[in-house]
Amino acid sequence: MRYPITIFIIVIAAILSGCTSEEEKNSDALKQQEGIIAEKNEDHILVIPNFKKEDIENKRNEELVMMASENGGAFYEVEAEQLKELEKGIRVLVYWNGEQEESDPPIRQAEEIESLQ
């Protein structure tokens, strides 16, 4: 008499494991961040949202990192070819895969970058 209940539980578990929420379906979609390029190095950019070019002028590197940390900014690793096209002070929209290194500000891999200038 226990076997039908066991089979029923296994079937229900299999059905439920096949169901995914809308959030799980969208986890493969790229995330995005809009902001200004506050710093540019040989392999990455620092993007800070909600600031203007004037806000970052005459700031030391440490100050820019602190601004990014306090305002949801991030470092983005960028392909060398695309990095050539980017300049400090321009507004960009960065697409990334949702993964990031645990640092403050976080380090992410840029999948695509659009200039909004």
Secondary structure, 3 states (H helix, E strand, C coil): CHHHHHHHHHHHHHHHHHCCCHHHHHHHCCEEEEEEEEEECCCEEEEECCCCHHHHCCCCHHHHHHHHHHCCCEEEECCHHHHHHCCCCCEEEEEEEEEEECCCCCEEEEEEEEECC
